[in-house]
Amino acid sequence: MLITLKIDNYINKNFKKELKYLVLLRHETLLKTHYSKMSITPYEGRLLSLISKLVNPKLILEIGTFTGYSTLCLAEGLKKEGKLITIEKNKNWKIISDKYFHLSPFSKKISSLQGDALKIIPNLNLKKIDLVFIDADKKNYSNYFDLVISKMNSGGIILSDNVLWHGKLFNNIENYDKISKYINIYNKKLSQDLRIENIIIPIRDGLSLSFVKI
Ligand SMILES: C[S@@+](CC[C@H](N)C(=O)[O-])C[C@H]1O[C@@H](n2cnc3c(N)ncnc32)[C@H](O)[C@@H]1O
């Protein structure tokens, strides 16, 4: 958490009430997994929902479903005929995510794939993507970016989560752990890639927003 608890509490009191199925999903994730912290927070969820509504995408690709909280937030902005493909490696989470996809109004629009995104993405017969959310294993962020960039629509958005990595990137670079090194290389890569305009938003653990120009 990079912003103070006080700021976080205040912000949390000042957005629209969390949708019922999102509340239930968050509680079930907390009860049935030991990894509820992997989910985005309700506050970050509202930002993803708003970005998605602004983009109003026809096709969203999410890498790293977990129990589906971010999936359902992103789905809120889909066009009527829009589609969201989400990929998750760990089959244990699918029971929970599928349950809540069905409870939501978006079940027909969500295609939930189980397996390694690195292997699945090259074989997807995708039309151009409007919005991508990268939120899986940090060491492969650069690989995911390389896999999706040529499939993006001009004006599309690539979001990448945890790009401030618990504040560890502010340490001396010699003391970086493995993941900090990967994320730092990724952030540098995004800042230098001429096909995008990139900005890091200091929300929760850092979210980067890359606007695709090509
Ligand atoms: C941080 S969690 C995703 C959280 C989710 N976006 C949310 O907000 O609820 C990262 C997920 O990526 C999955 N993952 C890791 N490596 C993966 C890969 N190569 N392919 C697909 N999923 C992967 C993990 O199993 C984990 O569930």
The ligand as an ORCA input file, in Angstrom:
! r2SCAN-3c Opt
* xyz 0 1
  C      -2.359    -11.031     -8.897
  S      -3.274    -12.430     -9.344
  C      -4.537    -11.789    -10.377
  C      -5.551    -11.022     -9.608
  C      -6.783    -10.663    -10.401
  N      -6.459     -9.905    -11.585
  C      -7.728     -9.869     -9.503
  O      -7.590     -8.650     -9.405
  O      -8.549    -10.495     -8.834
  C      -2.205    -13.200    -10.497
  C      -2.780    -14.463    -11.106
  O      -2.014    -14.794    -12.268
  C      -1.959    -16.199    -12.374
  N      -0.839    -16.554    -13.259
  C       0.488    -16.574    -12.965
  N       1.195    -16.949    -14.028
  C       0.314    -17.155    -15.029
  C       0.430    -17.544    -16.389
  N       1.630    -17.805    -16.937
  N      -0.684    -17.669    -17.132
  C      -1.910    -17.393    -16.596
  N      -2.083    -17.022    -15.317
  C      -0.999    -16.905    -14.541
  C      -1.808    -16.669    -10.926
  O      -2.179    -18.008    -10.772
  C      -2.692    -15.685    -10.174
  O      -3.981    -16.205     -9.968
*
